[in-house]
Amino acid sequence: MEELSIEIYTEFIKLDALLKFAGLCDTGGFAKELVQQGVVKVNGETCTMRGKKIRSGDVVTVDKYKIIVQ
């Protein structure tokens, strides 16, 4: 599994925006599809809310990628 460390400078970032910011999705539409298909996990639990607030310390996994938010 490939780990990506993403640093945010705000209180939170929305899940779909994080996927784009991390470079895993080209468009917001693709990010939305991934989330709705149930292939995205937040802190080990499947998440289907694309607007979920992701905060520092959260771990998001998609396929073979693990995003650690700092």
PDB file of N, CA, C and O in Angstrom:
ATOM      1  N   MET A   1       0.847  -1.181   0.000  1.00  0.00           N
ATOM      2  CA  MET A   1       0.000   0.000   0.000  1.00  0.00           C
ATOM      3  C   MET A   1       0.890   1.240   0.000  1.00  0.00           C
ATOM      4  O   MET A   1       1.828   1.350   0.790  1.00  0.00           O
ATOM      5  N   GLU A   2       0.581   2.160  -0.890  1.00  0.00           N
ATOM      6  CA  GLU A   2       1.364   3.382  -0.994  1.00  0.00           C
ATOM      7  C   GLU A   2       0.802   4.441  -0.058  1.00  0.00           C
ATOM      8  O   GLU A   2      -0.394   4.730  -0.087  1.00  0.00           O
ATOM      9  N   GLU A   3       1.667   5.019   0.773  1.00  0.00           N
ATOM     10  CA  GLU A   3       1.230   6.038   1.732  1.00  0.00           C
ATOM     11  C   GLU A   3       1.498   7.433   1.192  1.00  0.00           C
ATOM     12  O   GLU A   3       2.574   7.721   0.668  1.00  0.00           O
ATOM     13  N   LEU A   4       0.497   8.287   1.334  1.00  0.00           N
ATOM     14  CA  LEU A   4       0.630   9.689   0.964  1.00  0.00           C
ATOM     15  C   LEU A   4       0.368  10.519   2.209  1.00  0.00           C
ATOM     16  O   LEU A   4      -0.615  10.289   2.913  1.00  0.00           O
ATOM     17  N   SER A   5       1.225  11.464   2.481  1.00  0.00           N
ATOM     18  CA  SER A   5       1.029  12.339   3.631  1.00  0.00           C
ATOM     19  C   SER A   5       0.575  13.702   3.103  1.00  0.00           C
ATOM     20  O   SER A   5       1.288  14.353   2.339  1.00  0.00           O
ATOM     21  N   ILE A   6      -0.605  14.116   3.519  1.00  0.00           N
ATOM     22  CA  ILE A   6      -1.176  15.377   3.063  1.00  0.00           C
ATOM     23  C   ILE A   6      -1.321  16.303   4.254  1.00  0.00           C
ATOM     24  O   ILE A   6      -1.932  15.940   5.260  1.00  0.00           O
ATOM     25  N   GLU A   7      -0.765  17.492   4.144  1.00  0.00           N
ATOM     26  CA  GLU A   7      -0.851  18.471   5.225  1.00  0.00           C
ATOM     27  C   GLU A   7      -1.912  19.506   4.867  1.00  0.00           C
ATOM     28  O   GLU A   7      -1.892  20.088   3.783  1.00  0.00           O
ATOM     29  N   ILE A   8      -2.844  19.723   5.802  1.00  0.00           N
ATOM     30  CA  ILE A   8      -3.873  20.735   5.577  1.00  0.00           C
ATOM     31  C   ILE A   8      -3.647  21.885   6.560  1.00  0.00           C
ATOM     32  O   ILE A   8      -3.132  21.692   7.661  1.00  0.00           O
ATOM     33  N   TYR A   9      -4.039  23.066   6.140  1.00  0.00           N
ATOM     34  CA  TYR A   9      -3.812  24.258   6.958  1.00  0.00           C
ATOM     35  C   TYR A   9      -5.122  24.873   7.427  1.00  0.00           C
ATOM     36  O   TYR A   9      -5.149  26.000   7.923  1.00  0.00           O
ATOM     37  N   THR A  10      -6.195  24.132   7.266  1.00  0.00           N
ATOM     38  CA  THR A  10      -7.508  24.575   7.717  1.00  0.00           C
ATOM     39  C   THR A  10      -8.020  23.559   8.730  1.00  0.00           C
ATOM     40  O   THR A  10      -7.379  22.535   8.965  1.00  0.00           O
ATOM     41  N   GLU A  11      -9.180  23.841   9.334  1.00  0.00           N
ATOM     42  CA  GLU A  11      -9.738  22.931  10.336  1.00  0.00           C
ATOM     43  C   GLU A  11     -10.066  21.568   9.726  1.00  0.00           C
ATOM     44  O   GLU A  11      -9.870  20.530  10.359  1.00  0.00           O
ATOM     45  N   PHE A  12     -10.569  21.585   8.487  1.00  0.00           N
ATOM     46  CA  PHE A  12     -10.940  20.339   7.825  1.00  0.00           C
ATOM     47  C   PHE A  12     -10.893  20.518   6.318  1.00  0.00           C
ATOM     48  O   PHE A  12     -10.761  21.635   5.816  1.00  0.00           O
ATOM     49  N   ILE A  13     -11.002  19.392   5.593  1.00  0.00           N
ATOM     50  CA  ILE A  13     -11.139  19.394   4.137  1.00  0.00           C
ATOM     51  C   ILE A  13     -12.200  18.347   3.822  1.00  0.00           C
ATOM     52  O   ILE A  13     -12.253  17.298   4.464  1.00  0.00           O
ATOM     53  N   LYS A  14     -13.037  18.628   2.841  1.00  0.00           N
ATOM     54  CA  LYS A  14     -14.072  17.663   2.482  1.00  0.00           C
ATOM     55  C   LYS A  14     -13.434  16.484   1.752  1.00  0.00           C
ATOM     56  O   LYS A  14     -12.432  16.629   1.051  1.00  0.00           O
ATOM     57  N   LEU A  15     -14.042  15.320   1.936  1.00  0.00           N
ATOM     58  CA  LEU A  15     -13.481  14.081   1.409  1.00  0.00           C
ATOM     59  C   LEU A  15     -13.227  14.139  -0.087  1.00  0.00           C
ATOM     60  O   LEU A  15     -12.150  13.748  -0.536  1.00  0.00           O
ATOM     61  N   ASP A  16     -14.194  14.618  -0.877  1.00  0.00           N
ATOM     62  CA  ASP A  16     -13.995  14.661  -2.327  1.00  0.00           C
ATOM     63  C   ASP A  16     -12.871  15.620  -2.710  1.00  0.00           C
ATOM     64  O   ASP A  16     -12.121  15.361  -3.652  1.00  0.00           O
ATOM     65  N   ALA A  17     -12.757  16.724  -1.978  1.00  0.00           N
ATOM     66  CA  ALA A  17     -11.679  17.684  -2.246  1.00  0.00           C
ATOM     67  C   ALA A  17     -10.315  17.084  -1.891  1.00  0.00           C
ATOM     68  O   ALA A  17      -9.323  17.343  -2.572  1.00  0.00           O
ATOM     69  N   LEU A  18     -10.274  16.289  -0.833  1.00  0.00           N
ATOM     70  CA  LEU A  18      -9.027  15.635  -0.438  1.00  0.00           C
ATOM     71  C   LEU A  18      -8.546  14.670  -1.512  1.00  0.00           C
ATOM     72  O   LEU A  18      -7.356  14.611  -1.818  1.00  0.00           O
ATOM     73  N   LEU A  19      -9.483  13.911  -2.082  1.00  0.00           N
ATOM     74  CA  LEU A  19      -9.105  12.955  -3.133  1.00  0.00           C
ATOM     75  C   LEU A  19      -8.509  13.675  -4.337  1.00  0.00           C
ATOM     76  O   LEU A  19      -7.551  13.192  -4.940  1.00  0.00           O
ATOM     77  N   LYS A  20      -9.069  14.820  -4.685  1.00  0.00           N
ATOM     78  CA  LYS A  20      -8.510  15.621  -5.788  1.00  0.00           C
ATOM     79  C   LYS A  20      -7.161  16.204  -5.397  1.00  0.00           C
ATOM     80  O   LYS A  20      -6.207  16.152  -6.173  1.00  0.00           O
ATOM     81  N   PHE A  21      -7.083  16.760  -4.192  1.00  0.00           N
ATOM     82  CA  PHE A  21      -5.863  17.406  -3.703  1.00  0.00           C
ATOM     83  C   PHE A  21      -4.705  16.409  -3.635  1.00  0.00           C
ATOM     84  O   PHE A  21      -3.558  16.760  -3.911  1.00  0.00           O
ATOM     85  N   ALA A  22      -5.013  15.176  -3.268  1.00  0.00           N
ATOM     86  CA  ALA A  22      -3.978  14.144  -3.157  1.00  0.00           C
ATOM     87  C   ALA A  22      -3.559  13.604  -4.526  1.00  0.00           C
ATOM     88  O   ALA A  22      -2.581  12.864  -4.632  1.00  0.00           O
ATOM     89  N   GLY A  23      -4.306  13.977  -5.578  1.00  0.00           N
ATOM     90  CA  GLY A  23      -3.962  13.544  -6.923  1.00  0.00           C
ATOM     91  C   GLY A  23      -4.532  12.187  -7.305  1.00  0.00           C
ATOM     92  O   GLY A  23      -4.127  11.610  -8.314  1.00  0.00           O
ATOM     93  N   LEU A  24      -5.467  11.670  -6.514  1.00  0.00           N
ATOM     94  CA  LEU A  24      -6.053  10.366  -6.822  1.00  0.00           C
ATOM     95  C   LEU A  24      -7.210  10.480  -7.803  1.00  0.00           C
ATOM     96  O   LEU A  24      -7.623   9.480  -8.391  1.00  0.00           O
ATOM     97  N   CYS A  25      -7.737  11.680  -7.986  1.00  0.00           N
ATOM     98  CA  CYS A  25      -8.853  11.908  -8.919  1.00  0.00           C
ATOM     99  C   CYS A  25      -8.556  13.156  -9.738  1.00  0.00           C
ATOM    100  O   CYS A  25      -8.034  14.145  -9.224  1.00  0.00           O
ATOM    101  N   ASP A  26      -8.897  13.094 -11.018  1.00  0.00           N
ATOM    102  CA  ASP A  26      -8.703  14.253 -11.887  1.00  0.00           C
ATOM    103  C   ASP A  26      -9.797  15.285 -11.701  1.00  0.00           C
ATOM    104  O   ASP A  26      -9.549  16.488 -11.781  1.00  0.00           O
ATOM    105  N   THR A  27     -11.018  14.807 -11.449  1.00  0.00           N
ATOM    106  CA  THR A  27     -12.163  15.715 -11.360  1.00  0.00           C
ATOM    107  C   THR A  27     -12.978  15.436 -10.100  1.00  0.00           C
ATOM    108  O   THR A  27     -12.883  14.368  -9.495  1.00  0.00           O
ATOM    109  N   GLY A  28     -13.771  16.418  -9.730  1.00  0.00           N
ATOM    110  CA  GLY A  28     -14.672  16.239  -8.603  1.00  0.00           C
ATOM    111  C   GLY A  28     -15.718  15.179  -8.878  1.00  0.00           C
ATOM    112  O   GLY A  28     -16.153  14.478  -7.965  1.00  0.00           O
ATOM    113  N   GLY A  29     -16.123  15.059 -10.131  1.00  0.00           N
ATOM    114  CA  GLY A  29     -17.104  14.051 -10.512  1.00  0.00           C
ATOM    115  C   GLY A  29     -16.586  12.646 -10.295  1.00  0.00           C
ATOM    116  O   GLY A  29     -17.318  11.771  -9.834  1.00  0.00           O
ATOM    117  N   PHE A  30     -15.325  12.429 -10.628  1.00  0.00           N
ATOM    118  CA  PHE A  30     -14.722  11.111 -10.421  1.00  0.00           C
ATOM    119  C   PHE A  30     -14.585  10.818  -8.925  1.00  0.00           C
ATOM    120  O   PHE A  30     -14.810   9.692  -8.482  1.00  0.00           O
ATOM    121  N   ALA A  31     -14.215  11.834  -8.158  1.00  0.00           N
ATOM    122  CA  ALA A  31     -14.114  11.675  -6.700  1.00  0.00           C
ATOM    123  C   ALA A  31     -15.474  11.308  -6.124  1.00  0.00           C
ATOM    124  O   ALA A  31     -15.576  10.439  -5.258  1.00  0.00           O
ATOM    125  N   LYS A  32     -16.502  11.964  -6.601  1.00  0.00           N
ATOM    126  CA  LYS A  32     -17.867  11.688  -6.136  1.00  0.00           C
ATOM    127  C   LYS A  32     -18.253  10.240  -6.436  1.00  0.00           C
ATOM    128  O   LYS A  32     -18.836   9.563  -5.590  1.00  0.00           O
ATOM    129  N   GLU A  33     -17.930   9.769  -7.634  1.00  0.00           N
ATOM    130  CA  GLU A  33     -18.241   8.391  -8.022  1.00  0.00           C
ATOM    131  C   GLU A  33     -17.527   7.389  -7.119  1.00  0.00           C
ATOM    132  O   GLU A  33     -18.134   6.417  -6.669  1.00  0.00           O
ATOM    133  N   LEU A  34     -16.242   7.621  -6.854  1.00  0.00           N
ATOM    134  CA  LEU A  34     -15.483   6.705  -5.991  1.00  0.00           C
ATOM    135  C   LEU A  34     -16.128   6.597  -4.614  1.00  0.00           C
ATOM    136  O   LEU A  34     -16.284   5.504  -4.070  1.00  0.00           O
ATOM    137  N   VAL A  35     -16.496   7.739  -4.067  1.00  0.00           N
ATOM    138  CA  VAL A  35     -17.091   7.757  -2.729  1.00  0.00           C
ATOM    139  C   VAL A  35     -18.442   7.040  -2.745  1.00  0.00           C
ATOM    140  O   VAL A  35     -18.729   6.239  -1.855  1.00  0.00           O
ATOM    141  N   GLN A  36     -19.263   7.321  -3.741  1.00  0.00           N
ATOM    142  CA  GLN A  36     -20.595   6.712  -3.820  1.00  0.00           C
ATOM    143  C   GLN A  36     -20.528   5.206  -4.061  1.00  0.00           C
ATOM    144  O   GLN A  36     -21.441   4.481  -3.666  1.00  0.00           O
ATOM    145  N   GLN A  37     -19.467   4.727  -4.701  1.00  0.00           N
ATOM    146  CA  GLN A  37     -19.314   3.290  -4.952  1.00  0.00           C
ATOM    147  C   GLN A  37     -18.890   2.531  -3.692  1.00  0.00           C
ATOM    148  O   GLN A  37     -18.908   1.301  -3.670  1.00  0.00           O
ATOM    149  N   GLY A  38     -18.510   3.266  -2.649  1.00  0.00           N
ATOM    150  CA  GLY A  38     -18.133   2.625  -1.395  1.00  0.00           C
ATOM    151  C   GLY A  38     -16.721   2.078  -1.364  1.00  0.00           C
ATOM    152  O   GLY A  38     -16.430   1.176  -0.578  1.00  0.00           O
ATOM    153  N   VAL A  39     -15.841   2.598  -2.198  1.00  0.00           N
ATOM    154  CA  VAL A  39     -14.458   2.106  -2.211  1.00  0.00           C
ATOM    155  C   VAL A  39     -13.521   2.968  -1.358  1.00  0.00           C
ATOM    156  O   VAL A  39     -12.322   2.698  -1.282  1.00  0.00           O
ATOM    157  N   VAL A  40     -14.071   3.999  -0.722  1.00  0.00           N
ATOM    158  CA  VAL A  40     -13.273   4.900   0.106  1.00  0.00           C
ATOM    159  C   VAL A  40     -13.553   4.599   1.579  1.00  0.00           C
ATOM    160  O   VAL A  40     -14.705   4.487   1.999  1.00  0.00           O
ATOM    161  N   LYS A  41     -12.483   4.472   2.342  1.00  0.00           N
ATOM    162  CA  LYS A  41     -12.633   4.245   3.781  1.00  0.00           C
ATOM    163  C   LYS A  41     -12.000   5.399   4.541  1.00  0.00           C
ATOM    164  O   LYS A  41     -10.934   5.894   4.174  1.00  0.00           O
ATOM    165  N   VAL A  42     -12.668   5.816   5.600  1.00  0.00           N
ATOM    166  CA  VAL A  42     -12.146   6.856   6.484  1.00  0.00           C
ATOM    167  C   VAL A  42     -11.961   6.216   7.855  1.00  0.00           C
ATOM    168  O   VAL A  42     -12.917   5.740   8.466  1.00  0.00           O
ATOM    169  N   ASN A  43     -10.735   6.213   8.323  1.00  0.00           N
ATOM    170  CA  ASN A  43     -10.395   5.600   9.609  1.00  0.00           C
ATOM    171  C   ASN A  43     -10.895   4.161   9.695  1.00  0.00           C
ATOM    172  O   ASN A  43     -11.384   3.727  10.738  1.00  0.00           O
ATOM    173  N   GLY A  44     -10.767   3.420   8.581  1.00  0.00           N
ATOM    174  CA  GLY A  44     -11.117   2.012   8.557  1.00  0.00           C
ATOM    175  C   GLY A  44     -12.570   1.680   8.269  1.00  0.00           C
ATOM    176  O   GLY A  44     -12.917   0.506   8.140  1.00  0.00           O
ATOM    177  N   GLU A  45     -13.438   2.699   8.165  1.00  0.00           N
ATOM    178  CA  GLU A  45     -14.852   2.458   7.903  1.00  0.00           C
ATOM    179  C   GLU A  45     -15.236   3.011   6.539  1.00  0.00           C
ATOM    180  O   GLU A  45     -14.829   4.113   6.174  1.00  0.00           O
ATOM    181  N   THR A  46     -16.018   2.247   5.787  1.00  0.00           N
ATOM    182  CA  THR A  46     -16.481   2.690   4.476  1.00  0.00           C
ATOM    183  C   THR A  46     -17.284   3.972   4.625  1.00  0.00           C
ATOM    184  O   THR A  46     -18.152   4.067   5.493  1.00  0.00           O
ATOM    185  N   CYS A  47     -16.999   4.954   3.784  1.00  0.00           N
ATOM    186  CA  CYS A  47     -17.686   6.244   3.840  1.00  0.00           C
ATOM    187  C   CYS A  47     -18.285   6.547   2.473  1.00  0.00           C
ATOM    188  O   CYS A  47     -17.586   6.501   1.461  1.00  0.00           O
ATOM    189  N   THR A  48     -19.577   6.857   2.444  1.00  0.00           N
ATOM    190  CA  THR A  48     -20.246   7.200   1.183  1.00  0.00           C
ATOM    191  C   THR A  48     -20.711   8.654   1.174  1.00  0.00           C
ATOM    192  O   THR A  48     -21.520   9.044   0.332  1.00  0.00           O
ATOM    193  N   MET A  49     -20.202   9.453   2.108  1.00  0.00           N
ATOM    194  CA  MET A  49     -20.546  10.878   2.152  1.00  0.00           C
ATOM    195  C   MET A  49     -19.378  11.676   1.567  1.00  0.00           C
ATOM    196  O   MET A  49     -18.330  11.806   2.200  1.00  0.00           O
ATOM    197  N   ARG A  50     -19.562  12.206   0.362  1.00  0.00           N
ATOM    198  CA  ARG A  50     -18.447  12.905  -0.277  1.00  0.00           C
ATOM    199  C   ARG A  50     -18.100  14.209   0.429  1.00  0.00           C
ATOM    200  O   ARG A  50     -16.986  14.713   0.284  1.00  0.00           O
ATOM    201  N   GLY A  51     -19.045  14.763   1.194  1.00  0.00           N
ATOM    202  CA  GLY A  51     -18.795  16.011   1.911  1.00  0.00           C
ATOM    203  C   GLY A  51     -18.296  15.806   3.330  1.00  0.00           C
ATOM    204  O   GLY A  51     -18.220  16.760   4.105  1.00  0.00           O
ATOM    205  N   LYS A  52     -17.952  14.566   3.681  1.00  0.00           N
ATOM    206  CA  LYS A  52     -17.474  14.277   5.042  1.00  0.00           C
ATOM    207  C   LYS A  52     -16.264  15.140   5.351  1.00  0.00           C
ATOM    208  O   LYS A  52     -15.359  15.283   4.529  1.00  0.00           O
ATOM    209  N   LYS A  53     -16.259  15.706   6.533  1.00  0.00           N
ATOM    210  CA  LYS A  53     -15.155  16.566   6.950  1.00  0.00           C
ATOM    211  C   LYS A  53     -13.986  15.700   7.430  1.00  0.00           C
ATOM    212  O   LYS A  53     -14.114  14.921   8.374  1.00  0.00           O
ATOM    213  N   ILE A  54     -12.872  15.857   6.769  1.00  0.00           N
ATOM    214  CA  ILE A  54     -11.661  15.120   7.116  1.00  0.00           C
ATOM    215  C   ILE A  54     -10.740  16.078   7.860  1.00  0.00           C
ATOM    216  O   ILE A  54     -10.439  17.173   7.385  1.00  0.00           O
ATOM    217  N   ARG A  55     -10.306  15.648   9.023  1.00  0.00           N
ATOM    218  CA  ARG A  55      -9.486  16.510   9.878  1.00  0.00           C
ATOM    219  C   ARG A  55      -8.088  15.910  10.064  1.00  0.00           C
ATOM    220  O   ARG A  55      -7.840  14.755   9.718  1.00  0.00           O
ATOM    221  N   SER A  56      -7.199  16.707  10.607  1.00  0.00           N
ATOM    222  CA  SER A  56      -5.845  16.251  10.886  1.00  0.00           C
ATOM    223  C   SER A  56      -5.902  15.011  11.765  1.00  0.00           C
ATOM    224  O   SER A  56      -6.629  14.988  12.758  1.00  0.00           O
ATOM    225  N   GLY A  57      -5.148  13.989  11.412  1.00  0.00           N
ATOM    226  CA  GLY A  57      -5.130  12.741  12.157  1.00  0.00           C
ATOM    227  C   GLY A  57      -5.965  11.642  11.513  1.00  0.00           C
ATOM    228  O   GLY A  57      -5.814  10.472  11.864  1.00  0.00           O
ATOM    229  N   ASP A  58      -6.850  12.000  10.573  1.00  0.00           N
ATOM    230  CA  ASP A  58      -7.670  11.008   9.884  1.00  0.00           C
ATOM    231  C   ASP A  58      -6.832  10.264   8.847  1.00  0.00           C
ATOM    232  O   ASP A  58      -5.859  10.791   8.309  1.00  0.00           O
ATOM    233  N   VAL A  59      -7.240   9.026   8.587  1.00  0.00           N
ATOM    234  CA  VAL A  59      -6.583   8.202   7.574  1.00  0.00           C
ATOM    235  C   VAL A  59      -7.636   7.761   6.565  1.00  0.00           C
ATOM    236  O   VAL A  59      -8.648   7.160   6.926  1.00  0.00           O
ATOM    237  N   VAL A  60      -7.381   8.070   5.289  1.00  0.00           N
ATOM    238  CA  VAL A  60      -8.312   7.727   4.212  1.00  0.00           C
ATOM    239  C   VAL A  60      -7.635   6.710   3.312  1.00  0.00           C
ATOM    240  O   VAL A  60      -6.496   6.910   2.889  1.00  0.00           O
ATOM    241  N   THR A  61      -8.333   5.615   3.014  1.00  0.00           N
ATOM    242  CA  THR A  61      -7.771   4.611   2.114  1.00  0.00           C
ATOM    243  C   THR A  61      -8.660   4.450   0.886  1.00  0.00           C
ATOM    244  O   THR A  61      -9.887   4.408   0.981  1.00  0.00           O
ATOM    245  N   VAL A  62      -8.008   4.363  -0.257  1.00  0.00           N
ATOM    246  CA  VAL A  62      -8.674   4.144  -1.540  1.00  0.00           C
ATOM    247  C   VAL A  62      -7.810   3.167  -2.316  1.00  0.00           C
ATOM    248  O   VAL A  62      -6.655   3.455  -2.628  1.00  0.00           O
ATOM    249  N   ASP A  63      -8.380   2.007  -2.626  1.00  0.00           N
ATOM    250  CA  ASP A  63      -7.671   1.001  -3.395  1.00  0.00           C
ATOM    251  C   ASP A  63      -6.331   0.693  -2.726  1.00  0.00           C
ATOM    252  O   ASP A  63      -6.305   0.180  -1.607  1.00  0.00           O
ATOM    253  N   LYS A  64      -5.230   0.999  -3.392  1.00  0.00           N
ATOM    254  CA  LYS A  64      -3.906   0.689  -2.833  1.00  0.00           C
ATOM    255  C   LYS A  64      -3.228   1.918  -2.218  1.00  0.00           C
ATOM    256  O   LYS A  64      -2.029   1.896  -1.942  1.00  0.00           O
ATOM    257  N   TYR A  65      -3.988   2.973  -2.007  1.00  0.00           N
ATOM    258  CA  TYR A  65      -3.427   4.211  -1.453  1.00  0.00           C
ATOM    259  C   TYR A  65      -3.945   4.480  -0.052  1.00  0.00           C
ATOM    260  O   TYR A  65      -5.119   4.263   0.249  1.00  0.00           O
ATOM    261  N   LYS A  66      -3.053   4.955   0.793  1.00  0.00           N
ATOM    262  CA  LYS A  66      -3.402   5.334   2.166  1.00  0.00           C
ATOM    263  C   LYS A  66      -2.991   6.792   2.334  1.00  0.00           C
ATOM    264  O   LYS A  66      -1.811   7.131   2.240  1.00  0.00           O
ATOM    265  N   ILE A  67      -3.982   7.653   2.586  1.00  0.00           N
ATOM    266  CA  ILE A  67      -3.722   9.083   2.760  1.00  0.00           C
ATOM    267  C   ILE A  67      -3.754   9.399   4.252  1.00  0.00           C
ATOM    268  O   ILE A  67      -4.761   9.181   4.924  1.00  0.00           O
ATOM    269  N   ILE A  68      -2.655   9.907   4.747  1.00  0.00           N
ATOM    270  CA  ILE A  68      -2.559  10.312   6.156  1.00  0.00           C
ATOM    271  C   ILE A  68      -2.642  11.836   6.186  1.00  0.00           C
ATOM    272  O   ILE A  68      -1.792  12.526   5.622  1.00  0.00           O
ATOM    273  N   VAL A  69      -3.666  12.349   6.846  1.00  0.00           N
ATOM    274  CA  VAL A  69      -3.894  13.789   6.891  1.00  0.00           C
ATOM    275  C   VAL A  69      -3.224  14.352   8.130  1.00  0.00           C
ATOM    276  O   VAL A  69      -3.421  13.861   9.241  1.00  0.00           O
ATOM    277  N   GLN A  70      -2.424  15.400   7.917  1.00  0.00           N
ATOM    278  CA  GLN A  70      -1.701  16.041   9.036  1.00  0.00           C
ATOM    279  C   GLN A  70      -2.115  17.478   9.172  1.00  0.00           C
ATOM    280  O   GLN A  70      -1.620  18.182  10.052  1.00  0.00           O
TER     281      GLN A  70
END
